[in-house]
């Protein structure tokens, strides 16, 4: 099985996108950095 990730800059515009991805993918792992969010 392959593992992929997507990274977003942390801001108010990306917050709903991140929440939607996490809601649709219960096995996703969130990695929060100071200015970036990475979803594995």
Secondary structure, DSSP 8 states (H G I E B T S, - for coil): -----EEEE-SHHHHHHHHHHHHH-TT--EEE-SSEEEE-
